[in-house]
Amino acid sequence: MTGIVYKSTGSWYTIKDENGRFWNARIKGVLKLDDITSTNPIAVGDKVVMDIENDESNTAIIKEIVSRHNYINRQSPRHKHQHHIVAANIDQSLLVATLKEPRTSQGFIDRFLVAAEMYHVPAIIVFNKSDLYKNKELDKYDLWKQMYEAIGYEVLLVSAEKKVGLEEIERVLKDKTTLISGHSGVGKSSLMNAIFPGMNRKTKDISGWSGKGQHTTTFAEMFDLSNGGQVIDTPGMREFGLVDITKQELSHYFPEMRDKLTNCQFNNCLHYNEPGCAIKQAVADGEIHEDRYISYLGILDSIEEKGY
């Protein structure tokens, strides 16, 4: 019997089989012996093969993970040198960001976009809490919208609180399996509740002393949408750590840099201070946004190369 993982709590998994029935399942011991380096061997969105353990209590044993067509990875929050699979087998990712209470940094957005590019997952950026924005935030939004749309990302402005722009979210979610991400406090749960009132995701206010959001979603979980498709809601993240990437590879995951890389004088150019760099020239010519280049340098500096 096959099914899709809808929820993972670490040791037990909620599986929906092909007939729409839900099962509580655990891993067969041998799976743990496989060469799986992530902190979670099975992720929400995985398709699995299972055996029924007890039909009356809806329990099953997972004996195989069907090969994934994609997934998104991040640095494990608890183990710096291990990775954590955020979700598997997804059509797109939707990053919820805010420009106020709290403010999402461009560095966080760009790290997420790099991860999406690494795993070939189309990304959409949604700025929530537009009802709080004054001219300063709206000017920043216009600047970022122009910058990100110029390199191929869709950018939306919404307010879950005032229910503004939600029809656009419904449009992009329809008939797709979508990973919903964002750092703590951006209003992911409020946004999901506004679009799908029956979902009843827990919400929390911003932590007053720090201005940072508090975690409300503890485990990743998939939900079926009434108009077709699924969303995978994930715990809010304080930061997004990249894994399995080298300094040499980073520029390949900036779409605006990709087609210019072969024009650099050196084929191992890191676009930092090397002579004859086509990327630095493109920044000087205004073909690559200076803020994106600065963001690239920040991520480049943060990548720890493994010793050889």
C-alpha angles and dihedrals in degrees: 000000000000130000145160123256108242099172137014124196096174101264103026127049132201108224128190112206127211090269093055096255119138123227135188105227139178133195123272107238097245092063090067089060094059120104094269113147099180122098088238116046092191123042135192108274094035117134109224140184114227143176122223111250099179121001095195095052094038094237126148143173120237109223104167141022113217112230111274121235089206144336141183120241134195137175111280110256091223103033114047095197096046129074132228123212106227096192140334137221097019131160097208145348127234116203113201111207136170134206094204138030089036114008117220112222121229087234091062092048093048094047089053091048091050090053090049091050091048092057097036095244116146111235133212123191117215120189109206132193094046088157088072096051122111125189092284093057094041090053089050090049092052090050094049094042090055092045096049097039089052089064096044108271123128112232124196134186119212145157117214089186095056095029093237121155095006094129088065090055091049089051095054093043097050114118093350134107102235131189110216113205140162141134121280116291101021092116102252092148093046090050092051091047091050093052097037109028093187093061096078097193113185116253133197135191123248113276102258099213097049106026087228125124124251123233112255102161109067101181135025110259137181124222130191114233120224092227094049133284136054137260126210111210115203135194114271112262128221089202139357112233117196120222136189094027132119129208088247093057099046099087090055088068094056101085094205091056100045100082093046099050095091090058094066116109092234122045091216093051114148091193092237111108103332119130119247094025113166092197094057089046090052090052090051090049092050093245091117118042112249092224091056091050091051088049090050091053091049092053091043090055091051096054112104111209117219114241117252 
